[in-house]
Amino acid sequence: MATYVDRVLEPGESVRYRTTVSWIVYIPSGMLAAIALAALLVGVNYPDRDRLFWFVATISAMIAMCNFAYAWFRRWTTEIAVTDRRVILKRGFIRRATMEMNLAKVESVDVDQTLSGRLFNYGNVTIRGTGSSFEILRTIDAPLKLRSTVTAG
């Protein structure tokens, strides 16, 4: 099955760069899963309080699974591409939001990275077009590469 970007390419247009939401969105799920595992292990070692630890482990595991499913779905349904003519963004599955901006209309591309963003290569990218239009792309993988690809066009 072709991706959204592949379906909307115009004749002769080619993709120069593709990216999506960073893998960092899975970290809260991993932390909650670690809490669930720790509560389970502590509950096994303290049988007099095992109900409390089982409860904490169960709730933490359920929240971790829901958070993981949301993060996976967000990554799966977000497409960002820079072609030789435009920037294409698609978010969502049933309720889809798309943005396309001609490269000639891009005024500036701002990258905002925290310390952890610099370490793990993710950040927020703001693409400003002529006039007042702009789009903020949050938690994007390799934001500096995206910026350099957009500004080089």
N, C-alpha and C positions, 0 to 999 in steps of 0.2 A: 504494500500500500504506500503510495507516494505521500510525502509530507505536505503540509500546507504551502511551505515555501516552494517546493517543486511544482505544485499545481498552479501557482500564480506567476511563475516566471514568464516573462514575455519572450517572444522569439528573438534569439540572439543574445539574450541576457544570461550572464553566468554568475554563480555564487562565488564570492571571494573569501568569505569567512562565515562560519556558523558557530553559535554558542547557545547556552541555555543557563538556567539557574544553577548556581554552584552546588557541589555536593555537600557543602557546609550545612545545608538545611536538614541533613540527617543527624547532626550532632545532638540536638535535644532528645531525639528518639533513643539514641545510644545511651545517653546519660540516664534517662528514665528506665531503660532496660537494665542498666548496671545497678540502679537503686532497687529494682525488683529482684534481681539476682542476689544482691547483698541481703535484702530483707528475708528472702527465702533461706539463704544459708544461715543467717542468725537465728531464724525461727526453728531450724532443725537442731541447732545447738542449745536452744533454751526452750525445752518442751513446755515449761510452765507458762510461757507467754507466746506460744506458737500461733494462737488465733490472731493476735494483733499483727504479728509479722506476716502471716499468710494474707491478711487483709491488705496490708501495705504492699506486699508483693503483687497481689492480684490487681489492685487499683493501678499501681505503677505500670505493670505490664499492659493493661488495657489501654491506658493513656499513651504508652510508648507505641503500641500497634496503630492506634488512631493517628498519632502524630507522624509516624513513618508513612502511613498510607497517604496522608495529606501532602507530605513532602514529595513522595514519589509521584503523585498525581500532578503536583505543581511543576515538577521537572519535566514530566512526560508531555504535558499540554502547553509548555512554553517553548516557542521557537523564535530565535533571533538570528537574522542573516543580513549580511551586507553583500549586495551584488555590485556589479560594475555601474549600476544606475541608481540604486536606492537602498534604503534601510527598511527591513521588513520585520515587524514584531507581531507575534500571534500568541494570545493567552486564552486559556479556557478550552472546554470541550463542548458542552451543550450550550452554555452562554459564552460565546466567543467574542473577544475584543481584539481587533487588529489595528495596526498603525503602519502606514507606509509613508516614507518621506524621501523625496528625490535628493540625491547627494548634492545637487546644485543649490538646494534650499537649506542645507544645514549650515548654520552660522557658527555653532560651537558645540563641542562635546566635552562635558565636565566629568571627571572621575573622582569619586569620594571613597577613600579606603581607610579603614581603621588599621591599627597595628596588626590585629589578627587577619584582617583582609589582605594586608601586604604579605604576611607570612604564608597564608593559604591561597593567595591569588584570587580573591574575589572582591567585589565592591559594588557600589551604586554608580550608574552611569546616567547622566542627564544629557539628552540630545535636544538642542535648541534649534528650531527652524526660524526662517525669516518671519517677521511679525512677532506674534506672542506665543506661537505653538511650541510646546516642549513635552518631552516624554521622559519620565524617570524609570529606569530599569533597575530594580532592586536585587541585590545579592547575585550579581552576574559573574559567571566564571570568566577569568582572564579579561578584566575590564580595560587594561591598557592596550592589549592586542585589538580589542574592539574599537577603541578610540583611534588607534593608529590606522586601522583599516578604513574607518569612515573618513578621517581627515586626509588620507592619502588619495582618496577618490576624487 
